[in-house]
């Protein structure tokens, strides 16, 4: 029974097993196998480190995503800012840009994760270490560099900037050279971007160069250098001191006068002031600026002086340019050498600036304020005591375009104390019966001389320039004996009765009996000849000389002149008649003979015989050797090109007292001009043109220096 039960169980098991086998081997009606699992992987492994603020490209691939929905990108870290993605969702395999946070997060790591959009439980992650921006190396640069060359003893401002210095400690300044003295800094340590002042050594070092170094305080291995050549100035054209300059001539507005003073130190102009007047403008105390002003000398050429004024209406945009020939270490004759004006004058060392006291012979010459303007000349004697005019010892004469007055008196007057440049103001009030309004003269003192012009606000309103000469101990002590048996060479300019430019010059000889003789050249380009003269003269105690009935041998009419003595060999002269209104200067003659030779400084000015009566001026060195004249001038004539180093040639005829030149006429430099000359002493001669090609007054002065 049991055996039958066991057989039945075994048969049943076999039947079930066969049934199962049969079912599993059938071709229809069975179960489908499960699909592959979805996964996310990085297309390429992300970087392991990334600097703050920088970016990297990442991408992830989603496998077995039947919807192809892509991934979502996220970051996690221990700070609020973990970086960002340019796109927080991308297609499978597409890239996004991850940008690290701007600061290193806590723990210094960020986990970036790409999660399947279809299955948010499936993702891939990578850890990126965030690193700080590496410290930039310190560097030093010069933002204001020193000049490539500096003159000894001068200064330059320099600025250094230190980059990437978190300590902001600035720089130290050093200088090295081939000598022990290389210059100094003030200060020697500066903040980044702050200036220091470098002062060059007082003498050029060995090799004539220095190396300037700015070194970082924080990192002394970082520095910047600059090389500077240290130069030594050429020998100074003018020694240290104050110099007074004056020019008279014409600009585009008419008569033109400039008087001023400047200071020289170490061959450099360091400042000054000047006064100016022409028919359109009058300027007082304009500043002469150190910047832009200079004195230069080129071998074989004249000295050039440029003055940068504070007034753009003067010169060329405020800069006046002069050319000059040195007469001595303290005197230069000059001519304006720019397009602004044609004028000549001088520069003289200011030996003193004492307050005016005693008698002064004075003369100013120019034009009045009429329409049209007329020639106006005023001369006389001014006597001062403690700043006030002594009216009893003062007198003046005038000629206003043929309307003249003699022996006029003053009601009052005064003079200011000189300023640092010797500038003074002279206020003069004539008596009412003179019919001359009150006038004010500006002066610059040059020892016993004062250069004058009228440019201040007064009732006369003229355009005048001139000079005053101190009488000193001679004040009030003059008589006929002061000039008896002496002769004076003179030259003056102005207008004649036809309102034509005229120049008059020659020599007055004063006889003991009160008569005079001598020679006179009268040249208005129509009449231009030499004359023997006769006449009479008187001298009053003030030093005022009256020359009357002066009769030229070849001219109809008599002339009257007023002279004003300084008692030291010089005099001033004006014409006071209806034939001529002129003014000029005279010099007592002491020359041993008419012939003279050597090296001379020539200065001359006048007008050309052209349609515009163009004013011209010239200065230059000349040599007279065996009666031959050779040299050059810097020549400037209105409406003509500037002529630098214009060759000058000619000859001297001592028998006739005649000089001939080529090179003084801008209309034709090859044409010849003739001048009658009058020796003053062994060092000076005055000359006046005697032809119809030009008007000209000339001075020749012996050169006593070599530069």
Order of alpha helices (4+ residues) and beta strands (2+ residues): alpha-beta-beta-beta-beta-beta-beta-beta-beta-beta-beta-beta-beta-beta-beta-beta-beta-beta-beta-beta-beta-beta-beta-beta-beta-beta-beta-beta-beta-beta-beta-beta-beta-beta-beta-beta-beta-beta-beta-beta-beta-beta-beta-beta-beta-beta-beta-beta-beta-beta-beta-beta-beta
